[in-house]
Amino acid sequence: MGASPTGVVTPPAVTPLGRVYAALTVQVLISAGTYLAAKRAMTELSPFTVVLWRFLVCGVAFTLLLALTPGPKLPPRSEWRRVALLGLMGGPVNQTLFFSGLSRSTSAHAALLYALTPLGVYVASLMLGRERASRRATAGILTALVGVVVLLLGRGLASARVSVLGDLLILTAVVAWVIYTTEGRPLAAEHGALRATAWTMTVATALQLPLIPFVLQPEQVWAASLTAKAAIVYLGLMTSVVAYLLWYYALSKVPASKVAIFSNLQPAATALAAWAFLDEALHWELALGGALVLLGVRLTQAAPVKPPPVVVRAG
C-alpha cells in the first residue's frame, strides 16, 4: 500500500484473474507437449541424457535472463536454503524420476498421476495452515480427478500393461512437484516469478553438472535425429523456461490450490495433442472427461479462499 500526494492510502494493484488463468492455459498447452517431446527424445537417447541436456539448455537461458534483468542476481542469504530445496525438488528429483518413470510407463499413466497434483497441494496447504478446507474447492478437485480418470480410461488405461515401477517413479515425481509448488509460492510472491524460477532452475542445473562425465553422451546426441534434438530444445526452453515461469507467475498471484487444479487440464490437452500429431483416435470419453475436468476447474476457481484462522493469545 502507498500514500498519494494528498495523504490518501491507495491499495496495491490487483492482477486481473483473467490474465493469470490465460497464463496457466498456455502453461498447460506447453506441458501437454512435454509428454510427447519426452517420449520422442527417449526413443533415441537415455532418460538421464535427455534430462541433463534439458537442464543445460534451461540453465544457460536462465543465466542469461538473470544477467540481462535489472535487480539482484543472487537470492538473499535468508532464502538460500529454500532455493536449494526447490532446485532439488523441481530439478533432479522431479525430472529424473519423471523421465525414468515415463520411459517405463505411458503418457496416459503419467498424465493421470500428475492430475493428483491439486489434491497434494490442497492437502499440503491445509497441513501447513496456509488455507482452510472448502467444500466447493474439494468438490471441484474431486470432480476434475473423476474427469481425468474417465478420459484416460477411454484412452486404454484399463487394458494398458505397464511397469508398476514406472508408475511408482512418476508418483514420487508428483510428490516432488507438490513440494516445489507449495514451497515455491512464498518465494515467487516475494521476489517475483522471474527470479524465483531462475534461481531454482539454475540451482537445479548446477546439481546436474556432476553427471556430465557419465550421461552427457555428446556423440549420441549429435548423431540423434533432428526431431530428437528439437524435442530436447523444446523441453529445455518451452517446458523448463516458459512453462515454469508461467507456473510461478500464477503462484505469485493466487493460492497454490487454485494454480494446481490446472494440472487436471493436461490429460485432455495431451489427448488432443496426441490426436493432432500422433494420429491417435479421439473417443467419447474425451468429451465427457473433458467436461468434468472443466467443471472441476470452474468449481475450484470459484471457491472463496479461506485464510487460516487467526489465533489470538491471551496475555
C-alpha positions in Angstrom: 0.0 0.0 0.0 1.2 3.5 -0.7 0.2 7.1 0.0 -0.9 9.6 -2.6 0.2 13.2 -2.6 -3.0 14.0 -0.7 -2.1 11.6 2.0 -4.8 9.0 1.0 -3.6 5.5 1.2 -4.1 3.6 -2.0 -4.4 -0.2 -2.1 -1.9 -2.3 -4.1 -2.7 -3.1 -7.7 -4.6 -6.3 -8.2 -3.7 -8.5 -11.1 -6.8 -9.5 -13.2 -7.6 -13.2 -12.7 -8.2 -13.5 -16.5 -4.5 -12.7 -17.1 -3.5 -15.4 -14.5 -5.8 -18.0 -16.0 -4.6 -17.2 -19.5 -1.0 -17.7 -18.4 -2.0 -21.1 -16.8 -3.8 -22.2 -20.0 -0.6 -21.5 -22.1 1.3 -23.4 -19.4 -1.0 -26.4 -19.7 -0.6 -26.5 -23.5 3.2 -26.4 -23.2 3.2 -29.1 -20.5 1.0 -31.3 -22.7 3.6 -31.1 -25.4 6.2 -32.2 -22.8 4.9 -35.7 -22.7 5.1 -36.0 -26.5 8.6 -34.4 -26.7 9.9 -36.5 -23.9 8.7 -39.8 -25.4 10.1 -38.8 -28.8 13.6 -37.9 -27.4 13.8 -41.1 -25.3 13.3 -43.2 -28.4 16.9 -42.4 -29.3 18.5 -41.3 -26.0 18.5 -42.5 -22.4 16.3 -40.7 -19.9 19.3 -39.4 -17.9 20.9 -37.9 -21.1 17.6 -36.2 -22.0 17.2 -34.7 -18.5 20.9 -33.5 -18.4 20.7 -31.8 -21.8 17.3 -30.3 -20.9 18.7 -28.6 -17.8 21.9 -27.5 -19.6 19.7 -25.7 -22.1 17.4 -24.1 -19.5 20.4 -23.3 -17.2 22.1 -21.2 -19.9 18.8 -19.5 -20.7 18.1 -18.6 -17.1 21.7 -17.4 -16.5 21.3 -15.0 -19.5 17.9 -13.8 -18.2 19.3 -13.0 -14.8 22.3 -11.3 -16.3 20.1 -9.1 -18.6 17.4 -8.3 -16.0 18.0 -5.4 -13.6 18.0 -6.2 -10.0 19.7 -8.8 -7.7 21.3 -11.7 -9.4 21.5 -13.9 -6.4 18.9 -14.7 -3.8 19.2 -13.2 -0.4 21.1 -15.3 2.1 17.9 -15.9 4.1 16.4 -17.7 1.0 19.4 -19.9 0.1 18.0 -23.0 1.9 14.6 -22.6 0.3 16.1 -22.1 -3.2 18.3 -25.1 -2.8 15.3 -27.3 -1.7 13.2 -26.0 -4.6 16.0 -26.5 -7.1 16.5 -30.1 -5.8 12.8 -30.9 -5.9 12.0 -29.2 -9.2 15.1 -30.4 -11.0 17.0 -33.6 -10.3 14.3 -35.3 -8.1 11.2 -34.4 -10.1 12.6 -34.6 -13.6 14.8 -37.7 -13.2 12.0 -39.6 -11.6 9.5 -38.4 -14.2 11.6 -39.3 -17.2 12.7 -42.6 -15.7 9.1 -43.5 -15.0 7.8 -42.3 -18.3 10.3 -44.5 -20.1 8.7 -47.5 -18.3 5.1 -46.3 -18.4 2.7 -44.5 -20.8 1.9 -40.9 -21.3 -1.7 -41.6 -20.1 -0.5 -43.0 -16.8 1.9 -40.1 -16.3 -0.9 -37.5 -17.1 -3.3 -39.3 -14.7 -0.7 -39.4 -11.9 0.2 -35.7 -12.4 -3.5 -34.9 -12.1 -3.1 -35.8 -8.4 -1.1 -32.6 -8.0 -4.1 -30.4 -6.9 -5.0 -33.0 -4.3 -1.5 -33.0 -3.0 -1.2 -29.2 -3.0 -4.5 -28.8 -1.3 -3.7 -31.3 1.4 -0.2 -29.7 1.9 -1.7 -26.2 2.1 -4.1 -27.5 4.8 -1.4 -29.2 6.7 0.8 -26.1 6.6 -2.1 -23.9 7.7 -2.0 -21.7 4.6 -5.6 -22.4 3.6 -8.7 -23.7 5.3 -10.9 -26.5 4.0 -13.5 -25.5 1.4 -16.3 -27.8 0.3 -16.5 -26.2 -3.1 -12.8 -26.5 -3.7 -12.7 -30.1 -2.5 -15.7 -30.9 -4.7 -14.0 -29.2 -7.7 -10.8 -31.1 -7.3 -12.5 -34.5 -7.0 -14.8 -33.7 -9.9 -11.8 -32.9 -12.1 -10.0 -36.0 -11.0 -13.0 -38.1 -11.9 -12.9 -36.5 -15.3 -9.3 -37.4 -15.7 -10.0 -41.0 -14.9 -12.9 -41.1 -17.4 -10.7 -39.5 -20.1 -7.8 -41.9 -19.6 -9.9 -45.0 -19.3 -11.1 -44.1 -22.8 -7.5 -44.0 -24.0 -6.8 -47.5 -23.0 -5.7 -47.1 -19.4 -7.7 -50.1 -18.2 -6.0 -52.5 -20.6 -2.6 -51.0 -20.6 0.2 -53.2 -19.4 2.9 -51.1 -17.9 5.5 -51.4 -15.3 4.4 -50.8 -11.7 7.9 -49.4 -11.1 7.4 -46.8 -13.7 4.1 -45.6 -12.1 5.8 -45.5 -8.7 8.6 -43.4 -10.0 6.1 -41.0 -11.6 4.1 -40.8 -8.4 7.2 -39.9 -6.4 8.0 -37.2 -9.0 4.5 -35.8 -8.4 5.3 -35.6 -4.6 8.4 -33.6 -5.5 6.3 -31.3 -7.8 3.8 -30.7 -5.0 6.7 -29.6 -2.7 8.0 -27.4 -5.5 4.6 -25.8 -5.9 3.7 -25.3 -2.2 7.1 -24.1 -1.1 7.7 -22.0 -4.2 4.7 -19.8 -3.8 6.1 -17.7 -1.0 9.4 -17.2 -2.9 7.6 -16.2 -6.1 5.2 -13.9 -4.2 8.1 -12.0 -2.5 10.8 -11.9 -5.2 8.7 -12.3 -8.4 8.2 -15.2 -10.8 11.3 -14.5 -12.9 13.9 -14.5 -10.1 12.2 -17.3 -8.2 12.1 -19.5 -11.3 15.6 -18.5 -12.5 17.2 -19.1 -9.1 15.6 -22.5 -8.5 16.3 -23.7 -12.1 19.9 -22.5 -12.0 20.4 -24.5 -8.8 18.7 -27.5 -10.5 21.1 -27.2 -13.4 24.1 -26.9 -11.1 23.0 -30.1 -9.3 23.1 -32.0 -12.6 26.6 -31.0 -13.5 28.4 -33.9 -11.7 26.6 -36.3 -14.0 28.2 -34.8 -17.1 31.0 -37.4 -17.4 28.6 -40.2 -17.1 25.4 -39.3 -19.1 26.3 -36.3 -21.4 26.9 -38.7 -24.4 27.7 -35.9 -26.9 28.4 -38.4 -29.7 25.0 -40.0 -29.3 23.2 -36.6 -29.1 25.0 -35.3 -32.2 24.1 -38.5 -34.1 20.4 -38.3 -33.0 17.8 -37.1 -35.5 16.8 -33.5 -35.8 13.4 -34.3 -34.3 15.0 -35.7 -31.2 17.3 -32.7 -30.9 14.3 -30.4 -31.4 12.5 -32.3 -28.6 15.3 -31.6 -26.2 15.3 -27.9 -27.1 11.5 -27.8 -26.5 12.0 -29.4 -23.1 14.8 -27.0 -22.2 13.2 -23.8 -23.4 9.5 -24.2 -23.6 8.9 -26.5 -20.7 11.7 -25.6 -18.3 11.8 -21.8 -19.0 8.4 -20.6 -20.4 6.1 -23.1 -18.6 8.0 -22.8 -15.3 7.9 -19.0 -15.5 4.1 -19.1 -16.1 3.6 -21.5 -13.3 5.5 -19.3 -10.7 3.8 -16.2 -12.1 0.4 -17.7 -11.3 1.7 -18.9 -7.9 2.7 -15.3 -7.1 -0.8 -14.1 -7.7 -3.3 -16.7 -6.5 -3.3 -19.6 -3.9 -1.4 -22.7 -4.8 -4.5 -24.9 -4.8 -6.1 -22.8 -7.5 -3.0 -22.9 -9.6 -2.5 -26.7 -9.2 -6.1 -27.5 -10.4 -5.0 -26.6 -13.9 -2.9 -29.8 -13.9 -6.1 -31.6 -14.5 -6.4 -29.9 -17.9 -3.1 -31.5 -19.1 -4.6 -35.0 -19.9 -7.2 -33.5 -22.1 -4.6 -31.3 -23.8 -2.3 -34.3 -24.1 -5.1 -36.4 -25.7 -5.7 -33.6 -28.3 -2.0 -33.2 -29.0 -1.7 -37.0 -29.5 -4.6 -36.9 -31.9 -3.1 -34.0 -33.8 0.5 -35.2 -34.0 0.4 -38.9 -33.4 -2.9 -39.8 -35.2 -4.4 -41.3 -32.0 -8.2 -41.7 -32.2 -10.5 -39.5 -30.1 -13.2 -41.2 -28.1 -16.5 -40.1 -26.4 -14.7 -40.3 -23.1 -12.7 -37.3 -24.2 -15.8 -35.2 -24.3 -17.2 -36.5 -21.0 -13.9 -36.4 -19.2 -13.0 -33.0 -20.6 -16.4 -31.6 -19.5 -15.9 -33.0 -15.9 -12.4 -31.5 -15.8 -13.6 -28.1 -16.9 -16.4 -28.3 -14.4 -13.9 -29.2 -11.6 -11.7 -26.3 -12.6 -14.6 -23.9 -12.6 -15.8 -25.1 -9.1 -12.3 -24.7 -7.6 -11.6 -21.3 -9.2 -15.0 -20.0 -7.9 -14.4 -21.3 -4.4 -13.6 -18.5 -1.9 -10.1 -18.6 -0.4 -10.4 -19.2 3.3 -7.3 -18.0 5.2 -6.2 -19.9 8.2 -7.9 -18.9 11.5 -6.1 -16.3 13.4 -5.1 -17.5 16.8 -5.4 -14.8 19.5 -3.3 -15.5 22.6 -4.3 -14.1 25.9 -1.7 -12.1 27.6 
